[in-house]
Amino acid sequence: MTAKHQEHRQPLAISWSHRARNDLLAIGEYIAADNPSAAAHWIERLITAVERASRLPFSGRIVPEYSDREELREMLVRNYRIVYRVGPHTLEVLTIFEGHRLFPPEVLSENND
């Protein structure tokens, strides 16, 4: 394992893009329409996954749609894809969406890339 890919001893700071925050809210609202307690559970589960990724940022797989971009990673949490970018000191959550969908290409341009 190269130094670039070694896991960090300290968790990376977590930065949520505007889109990722909106995604999280939309997921919560959608689930809450049927079951508010399930919505709270799911939001907590997604946030916990992001916190885990901040401790082991390269444990997520490379986003298949951008296999040439090692810094773009994702975690799968049941039927959701959490896509994030690993920086030197920050894990930037870019988007969260249903796993059957492809990565929305506009996400990278929204996040200055």
ZADO-1210 file (C-alpha; in nm, 4 decimals, padded with zeros to 6 digits):
<atoms>
<atom x="00.0000" y="00.0000" z="00.0000" code="MET" pos="1"/>
<atom x="00.1435" y="00.3388" z="-00.0953" code="THR" pos="2"/>
<atom x="00.1570" y="00.6293" z="00.1454" code="ALA" pos="3"/>
<atom x="-00.1191" y="00.7964" z="-00.0560" code="LYS" pos="4"/>
<atom x="-00.3526" y="00.5060" z="00.0152" code="HIS" pos="5"/>
<atom x="-00.2644" y="00.4419" z="00.3767" code="GLN" pos="6"/>
<atom x="-00.5578" y="00.4913" z="00.6039" code="GLU" pos="7"/>
<atom x="-00.5490" y="00.8032" z="00.8178" code="HIS" pos="8"/>
<atom x="-00.4866" y="00.7714" z="01.1893" code="ARG" pos="9"/>
<atom x="-00.7088" y="01.0701" z="01.2633" code="GLN" pos="10"/>
<atom x="-01.0510" y="01.0966" z="01.1001" code="PRO" pos="11"/>
<atom x="-01.0720" y="01.3370" z="00.8108" code="LEU" pos="12"/>
<atom x="-01.2881" y="01.6428" z="00.8598" code="ALA" pos="13"/>
<atom x="-01.6275" y="01.5840" z="00.6992" code="ILE" pos="14"/>
<atom x="-01.7612" y="01.8406" z="00.4564" code="SER" pos="15"/>
<atom x="-02.1156" y="01.8031" z="00.3194" code="TRP" pos="16"/>
<atom x="-02.1834" y="01.9586" z="-00.0201" code="SER" pos="17"/>
<atom x="-02.5056" y="02.1528" z="-00.0610" code="HIS" pos="18"/>
<atom x="-02.6344" y="01.8723" z="-00.2822" code="ARG" pos="19"/>
<atom x="-02.5487" y="01.6005" z="-00.0263" code="ALA" pos="20"/>
<atom x="-02.7261" y="01.7911" z="00.2515" code="ARG" pos="21"/>
<atom x="-03.0331" y="01.8252" z="00.0290" code="ASN" pos="22"/>
<atom x="-03.0130" y="01.4560" z="-00.0644" code="ASP" pos="23"/>
<atom x="-03.0099" y="01.3595" z="00.3028" code="LEU" pos="24"/>
<atom x="-03.3087" y="01.5833" z="00.3778" code="LEU" pos="25"/>
<atom x="-03.5030" y="01.4490" z="00.0791" code="ALA" pos="26"/>
<atom x="-03.4367" y="01.0879" z="00.1828" code="ILE" pos="27"/>
<atom x="-03.5542" y="01.1645" z="00.5345" code="GLY" pos="28"/>
<atom x="-03.8686" y="01.3411" z="00.4144" code="GLU" pos="29"/>
<atom x="-03.9538" y="01.0625" z="00.1713" code="TYR" pos="30"/>
<atom x="-03.9229" y="00.7891" z="00.4336" code="ILE" pos="31"/>
<atom x="-04.0934" y="01.0018" z="00.7012" code="ALA" pos="32"/>
<atom x="-04.4071" y="01.0275" z="00.4872" code="ALA" pos="33"/>
<atom x="-04.4697" y="00.6614" z="00.5728" code="ASP" pos="34"/>
<atom x="-04.2698" y="00.6083" z="00.8904" code="ASN" pos="35"/>
<atom x="-04.1049" y="00.8969" z="01.0828" code="PRO" pos="36"/>
<atom x="-03.9118" y="00.6693" z="01.3185" code="SER" pos="37"/>
<atom x="-03.7707" y="00.4712" z="01.0242" code="ALA" pos="38"/>
<atom x="-03.6657" y="00.7993" z="00.8635" code="ALA" pos="39"/>
<atom x="-03.4672" y="00.8983" z="01.1722" code="ALA" pos="40"/>
<atom x="-03.3049" y="00.5546" z="01.1787" code="HIS" pos="41"/>
<atom x="-03.2049" y="00.5758" z="00.8102" code="TRP" pos="42"/>
<atom x="-03.0607" y="00.9250" z="00.8396" code="ILE" pos="43"/>
<atom x="-02.8592" y="00.8167" z="01.1426" code="GLU" pos="44"/>
<atom x="-02.7376" y="00.5100" z="00.9538" code="ARG" pos="45"/>
<atom x="-02.6234" y="00.7173" z="00.6545" code="LEU" pos="46"/>
<atom x="-02.4449" y="00.9716" z="00.8748" code="ILE" pos="47"/>
<atom x="-02.2740" y="00.6917" z="01.0692" code="THR" pos="48"/>
<atom x="-02.1487" y="00.5444" z="00.7406" code="ALA" pos="49"/>
<atom x="-01.9972" y="00.8820" z="00.6472" code="VAL" pos="50"/>
<atom x="-01.8292" y="00.9067" z="00.9876" code="GLU" pos="51"/>
<atom x="-01.6848" y="00.5580" z="00.9381" code="ARG" pos="52"/>
<atom x="-01.5576" y="00.6613" z="00.5937" code="ALA" pos="53"/>
<atom x="-01.3810" y="00.9606" z="00.7501" code="SER" pos="54"/>
<atom x="-01.1737" y="00.7142" z="00.9564" code="ARG" pos="55"/>
<atom x="-01.1083" y="00.4739" z="00.6657" code="LEU" pos="56"/>
<atom x="-01.1489" y="00.6907" z="00.3556" code="PRO" pos="57"/>
<atom x="-01.0008" y="00.4477" z="00.1045" code="PHE" pos="58"/>
<atom x="-01.2127" y="00.1571" z="00.2264" code="SER" pos="59"/>
<atom x="-01.4933" y="00.2691" z="-00.0033" code="GLY" pos="60"/>
<atom x="-01.4802" y="00.1451" z="-00.3579" code="ARG" pos="61"/>
<atom x="-01.3829" y="00.3685" z="-00.6479" code="ILE" pos="62"/>
<atom x="-01.6968" y="00.5070" z="-00.8165" code="VAL" pos="63"/>
<atom x="-01.7445" y="00.2730" z="-01.1173" code="PRO" pos="64"/>
<atom x="-01.8512" y="00.5552" z="-01.3499" code="GLU" pos="65"/>
<atom x="-01.5175" y="00.7297" z="-01.2785" code="TYR" pos="66"/>
<atom x="-01.2765" y="00.4406" z="-01.2379" code="SER" pos="67"/>
<atom x="-00.9817" y="00.6676" z="-01.3286" code="ASP" pos="68"/>
<atom x="-01.0482" y="00.8928" z="-01.0273" code="ARG" pos="69"/>
<atom x="-00.9021" y="00.7259" z="-00.7173" code="GLU" pos="70"/>
<atom x="-01.0127" y="01.0111" z="-00.4917" code="GLU" pos="71"/>
<atom x="-01.3821" y="00.9536" z="-00.5781" code="LEU" pos="72"/>
<atom x="-01.5122" y="00.6797" z="-00.3511" code="ARG" pos="73"/>
<atom x="-01.8449" y="00.5424" z="-00.2472" code="GLU" pos="74"/>
<atom x="-02.0030" y="00.3374" z="00.0246" code="MET" pos="75"/>
<atom x="-02.3153" y="00.1334" z="-00.0270" code="LEU" pos="76"/>
<atom x="-02.5684" y="00.1399" z="00.2537" code="VAL" pos="77"/>
<atom x="-02.8493" y="-00.0947" z="00.1572" code="ARG" pos="78"/>
<atom x="-03.0017" y="00.0706" z="-00.1499" code="ASN" pos="79"/>
<atom x="-02.8165" y="00.4034" z="-00.1194" code="TYR" pos="80"/>
<atom x="-02.4846" y="00.5126" z="-00.2667" code="ARG" pos="81"/>
<atom x="-02.2867" y="00.7663" z="-00.0626" code="ILE" pos="82"/>
<atom x="-02.0327" y="00.9274" z="-00.2960" code="VAL" pos="83"/>
<atom x="-01.7450" y="01.1233" z="-00.1479" code="TYR" pos="84"/>
<atom x="-01.4117" y="01.2747" z="-00.2463" code="ARG" pos="85"/>
<atom x="-01.1024" y="01.2084" z="-00.0380" code="VAL" pos="86"/>
<atom x="-00.8805" y="01.5117" z="00.0098" code="GLY" pos="87"/>
<atom x="-00.5626" y="01.5498" z="00.2125" code="PRO" pos="88"/>
<atom x="-00.7517" y="01.6610" z="00.5246" code="HIS" pos="89"/>
<atom x="-01.1175" y="01.6424" z="00.4278" code="THR" pos="90"/>
<atom x="-01.3744" y="01.3872" z="00.3204" code="LEU" pos="91"/>
<atom x="-01.6261" y="01.5746" z="00.1059" code="GLU" pos="92"/>
<atom x="-01.9648" y="01.4074" z="00.0759" code="VAL" pos="93"/>
<atom x="-02.0809" y="01.4878" z="-00.2771" code="LEU" pos="94"/>
<atom x="-02.4170" y="01.3117" z="-00.3069" code="THR" pos="95"/>
<atom x="-02.6356" y="01.0322" z="-00.1726" code="ILE" pos="96"/>
<atom x="-02.8750" y="00.8583" z="-00.4082" code="PHE" pos="97"/>
<atom x="-03.0508" y="00.5309" z="-00.4783" code="GLU" pos="98"/>
<atom x="-02.8147" y="00.2564" z="-00.5835" code="GLY" pos="99"/>
<atom x="-02.9958" y="00.1562" z="-00.9019" code="HIS" pos="100"/>
<atom x="-02.9185" y="00.4978" z="-01.0540" code="ARG" pos="101"/>
<atom x="-02.5963" y="00.6066" z="-01.2204" code="LEU" pos="102"/>
<atom x="-02.3754" y="00.8727" z="-01.0675" code="PHE" pos="103"/>
<atom x="-02.5165" y="01.2109" z="-01.1780" code="PRO" pos="104"/>
<atom x="-02.2372" y="01.3704" z="-01.3881" code="PRO" pos="105"/>
<atom x="-02.3333" y="01.7252" z="-01.2870" code="GLU" pos="106"/>
<atom x="-02.2233" y="01.6507" z="-00.9288" code="VAL" pos="107"/>
<atom x="-01.8576" y="01.7019" z="-01.0166" code="LEU" pos="108"/>
<atom x="-01.9182" y="02.0370" z="-01.1876" code="SER" pos="109"/>
<atom x="-02.1326" y="02.1488" z="-00.8913" code="GLU" pos="110"/>
<atom x="-01.8351" y="02.0769" z="-00.6655" code="ASN" pos="111"/>
<atom x="-01.5678" y="02.2629" z="-00.8640" code="ASN" pos="112"/>
<atom x="-01.4204" y="01.9651" z="-01.0422" code="ASP" pos="113"/>
</atoms>
